[in-house]
Amino acid sequence: AQTPLFEGRSQGVFEVEDAPPTAVVEGQGTDAISWGRAVDATTSASRLAFQGHAFRLGIDGPTTLGFFQIHNGRTTEGSTVDALNARLTLTFFTPRAATLEHLLALEVDTTENFSDGKASADRISLLNPYARTALSHQGEFYGLRLQLGRATAHAVTETEQLFLLEDASTTIPLEAVVCRALPTESREPQFSFEKIAGGDELVVSGNGSPEIVSGQSSDPSAASPSRYELLPPTTVPPPEIRTEMSFVVGTMRFFNGSVRSETAAETAVIRMQWGPNESHFDFPIQFITTPNHGSARASADSVLLTAPVSSQTLTVHGIPHVARIAWANPSPGGYTSPVAFAVEEGVSAEADLVLIFTRFTLPRRPFRLHVSTPSDRGLLFSWPSHPGNVYQLESSTTLEDFLADGDPLTASHSTTLVSRTLPAQEARYYRVVDLE
């Protein structure tokens, strides 16, 4: 292995912001946090702890920074949280004394509890795995990417997400990968909406500009139809943008007007002009117009990033890079996930667009079916999937005549899980087919 570039120790504490009023949270500001109210005395609340660890970072592979200890409890509806933050502090001893802090945002997806723990697996995702601060050593700059290692039991992990069985516990390494940070010139990007499309009654203006007006008002007394504006970032960008570093590149202001859905725009492309020779990156989006109900939240309309990783590349020092964007930091009246920005009916709100330049890799992972036996009661299958695609698990006793094993499954995440009982006595073979 290569000589480590950076040595130090990690520590972390947890925080929850904007928890629902019915949520039950204990351990704010400590290295162990719990959430949810246990459904009965046979289980407990969900829990997440971080155990700091000494580290020696090189550029020859992932290094363990510490360990997450996680328990997925059976909890009552409305008592849990859907997001929390891990405030990580890396204290460096060599090559010089320094401190790096990173607020790691975690999304918690709590599934409905069934009698089968495998069908009730919950998901935790790393939303911002790239540290904003670059590391330097002997005149070279490096980026830091966080990822999840292999779970000890009862869970399926990918680099940025974990599926943990209901009423189960596991320990997962938090790993860091050091990436050479290639400098790119910092300049303010230019945004525009392109290729706006909709139905036969589409009413829209502003194609090719940073501001569009969409839809025909459903109420003659309404002030305005829906309006979307792409604005310069509200925060000052760093003086030098480096690869593997996340930063706010722009802001969208979205006014959700009351419009007839058949007149509203349905799809478009956000085009960003950036970098040498005014390279451009296209990010397809979808406008979701919901029926208007009495509740402003229930009537929220959304802008979805349907392909948040660009198909175009930017070559820096001979190395191609792709751009990846995500929504973040909504103002009141708005709500974000990495791919969705929703705004309440009749409200104007803003959200930031966060950009990461990362080295180009093949966008699709190998399509492999994984199987584990977390207990003697059944099998847990998992495979990499594309949200929206439909998959069919098939089985056979002969490796020749495969038949459907259960109903087709529509993927909602980048990994799909399904459980089956153990075959009685005969050997059985399984495969998964992408029906798209």
C-alpha positions, -999 to 999 in steps of 0.1 A, spaced: 0 0 0 11 36 -6 23 58 23 -7 75 39 -12 111 30 -34 121 60 -36 106 95 -60 115 123 -91 105 142 -129 109 136 -158 117 158 -195 124 151 -227 136 167 -263 136 154 -288 163 149 -325 164 137 -339 195 121 -376 202 115 -388 170 130 -426 164 128 -443 176 159 -454 140 167 -418 126 163 -401 111 194 -363 119 193 -337 113 220 -299 120 219 -298 152 200 -262 165 199 -247 132 210 -230 103 193 -261 81 197 -296 91 186 -329 73 187 -362 80 170 -397 66 170 -420 51 197 -419 13 200 -451 -5 191 -449 -27 221 -426 -41 248 -411 -67 225 -392 -41 204 -375 -7 208 -371 26 190 -348 29 160 -312 39 169 -281 51 152 -247 55 169 -213 65 156 -180 51 169 -150 72 161 -119 56 147 -82 64 140 -76 66 103 -47 67 78 -59 80 44 -41 72 12 -52 72 -25 -51 34 -28 -86 25 -17 -113 31 9 -103 37 45 -125 32 75 -132 64 94 -155 49 120 -185 27 124 -223 32 123 -242 10 147 -278 8 136 -310 -7 150 -343 -7 130 -371 -8 155 -408 -14 150 -423 20 157 -457 37 156 -468 57 127 -460 94 129 -434 90 157 -403 87 134 -382 111 114 -375 111 76 -341 129 78 -312 135 102 -277 148 101 -244 133 112 -220 161 121 -186 145 114 -153 160 126 -120 147 112 -90 158 133 -58 155 113 -24 150 130 -3 146 99 9 161 76 -2 190 98 -27 197 125 -61 206 109 -98 199 113 -124 191 86 -161 192 94 -188 177 72 -225 177 79 -236 144 64 -273 145 55 -291 111 60 -325 103 45 -345 78 65 -372 59 46 -394 40 70 -415 13 54 -448 0 67 -443 -27 92 -454 -63 82 -452 -95 100 -422 -104 78 -391 -84 88 -376 -87 54 -406 -70 37 -404 -42 63 -367 -33 57 -360 4 61 -336 24 41 -310 50 51 -292 70 23 -262 94 23 -274 125 5 -242 145 3 -212 121 5 -187 146 -9 -169 168 16 -170 205 6 -135 212 18 -105 201 -3 -74 186 14 -39 197 4 -6 179 6 27 190 -9 10 213 -34 -16 187 -45 -53 190 -38 -76 161 -30 -113 156 -25 -129 133 0 -159 110 -7 -177 91 20 -194 57 15 -208 28 34 -189 -4 38 -202 -40 42 -227 -46 69 -220 -73 95 -255 -89 92 -292 -84 85 -286 -57 59 -278 -50 22 -255 -20 15 -244 0 -15 -219 28 -14 -245 54 -5 -275 35 10 -284 8 34 -314 -15 37 -318 -29 72 -343 -57 82 -371 -49 106 -363 -54 143 -327 -61 134 -293 -45 142 -261 -42 123 -227 -24 122 -215 -7 91 -181 9 84 -181 45 73 -154 47 47 -136 75 30 -121 76 -5 -94 102 -14 -97 115 -49 -72 137 -68 -89 170 -71 -84 185 -106 -88 223 -107 -115 238 -129 -119 275 -135 -146 290 -113 -170 311 -133 -207 318 -129 -228 293 -150 -256 305 -173 -289 287 -171 -318 284 -195 -350 262 -200 -349 243 -233 -371 218 -251 -403 226 -232 -431 202 -241 -466 195 -230 -501 185 -243 -521 199 -272 -534 228 -251 -499 238 -238 -496 275 -228 -460 285 -220 -436 313 -227 -398 317 -221 -384 287 -240 -346 293 -243 -345 317 -213 -339 314 -176 -375 321 -168 -407 305 -180 -444 310 -174 -465 278 -176 -502 271 -178 -535 289 -181 -551 300 -148 -580 279 -136 -593 309 -117 -599 341 -136 -592 361 -104 -559 344 -98 -528 366 -99 -506 345 -121 -500 311 -136 -470 290 -125 -436 306 -129 -401 291 -128 -369 312 -126 -332 300 -126 -311 325 -106 -274 329 -97 -264 312 -65 -274 330 -32 -241 321 -16 -207 331 -29 -191 301 -48 -156 290 -38 -128 308 -55 -117 276 -72 -140 247 -81 -125 212 -78 -137 178 -88 -154 157 -62 -165 188 -43 -202 198 -39 -212 235 -41 -243 256 -48 -243 265 -85 -277 282 -88 -312 287 -73 -347 280 -87 -376 303 -77 -409 285 -82 -443 301 -79 -470 274 -79 -501 290 -95 -535 275 -100 -536 264 -136 -555 239 -157 -532 208 -159 -538 203 -196 -522 237 -203 -491 233 -181 -457 223 -193 -449 186 -187 -412 183 -195 -382 205 -202 -344 206 -200 -323 227 -176 -293 237 -196 -262 249 -178 -233 266 -197 -201 261 -178 -163 258 -181 -139 260 -210 -153 267 -244 -187 273 -227 -194 236 -224 -231 229 -217 -247 202 -196 -284 192 -200 -305 179 -171 -340 167 -181 -368 176 -158 -405 168 -153 -432 192 -141 -457 174 -118 -491 193 -116 -513 179 -88 -551 183 -85 -559 212 -61 -573 201 -28 -581 220 4 -546 215 18 -518 235 4 -493 207 11 -515 181 -6 -517 204 -36 -480 210 -39 -466 208 -74 -431 195 -81 -401 197 -104 -383 164 -108 -348 158 -120 -354 128 -141 -317 124 -151 -295 142 -125 -262 130 -140 -253 147 -173 -247 128 -205 -222 155 -216 -187 155 -202 -161 182 -194 -124 172 -200 -100 187 -175 -63 178 -178 -73 150 -202 -97 134 -179 -135 134 -187 -159 145 -159 -197 145 -156 -218 169 -137 -244 158 -111 -270 181 -96 -294 178 -67 -320 200 -49 -313 213 -14 -320 241 11 -357 249 4 -372 281 17 -405 281 36 -433 266 16 -409 244 -4 -398 208 2 -368 190 -14 -353 156 -18 -322 152 -40 -344 148 -71 -376 166 -63 -385 203 -54 -421 207 -43 -439 240 -36 -473 244 -19 -503 257 -39 -503 295 -43 -468 299 -27 -434 311 -41 -404 293 -27 -367 288 -36 -343 258 -36 -306 255 -44 -291 235 -71 -260 217 -58 -234 206 -83 -206 180 -82 -181 174 -110 -169 138 -108 -147 116 -130 -167 98 -157 -175 62 -150 -198 38 -168 -233 49 -156 -247 14 -152 -235 -11 -126 -232 -48 -134 -266 -64 -132 -262 -91 -106 -287 -109 -84 -275 -111 -48 -290 -135 -22 -285 -137 16 -300 -159 43 -305 -136 73 -324 -163 91 -334 -199 86 -369 -188 76 -362 -174 41 -341 -158 14 -335 -121 8 -328 -112 -29 -314 -78 -40 -303 -64 -73 -293 -29 -87 -323 -13 -103 -335 19 -120 -364 36 -104 -395 32 -126 -383 0 -143 -403 -32 -138 -385 -64 -128 -396 -101 -126 -380 -126 -102 -381 -161 -118 -372 -195 -105 -365 -230 -119 -356 -264 -107 -338 -274 -139 -319 -242 -150 -340 -244 -182 -377 -237 -177 -378 -205 -156 -412 -193 -144 -424 -161 -127 -418 -163 -89 -444 -137 -76 -457 -106 -93 -436 -81 -113 -420 -54 -92 -417 -17 -101 -384 -3 -86 -386 28 -65 -349 29 -55 -316 20 -70 -317 -13 -51 -347 -36 -51 -353 -61 -23 -377 -91 -22 -380 -120 2 -390 -156 -4 -394 -187 18 -367 -213 17 -373 -240 -9 -387 -272 7 -361 -299 -3 -353 -296 -40 -327 -273 -54 -341 -241 -69 -324 -216 -92 -333 -179 -94 -328 -151 -118 -342 -116 -123 -354 -101 -156 -357 -64 -165 -390 -61 -183 -383 -27 -197 
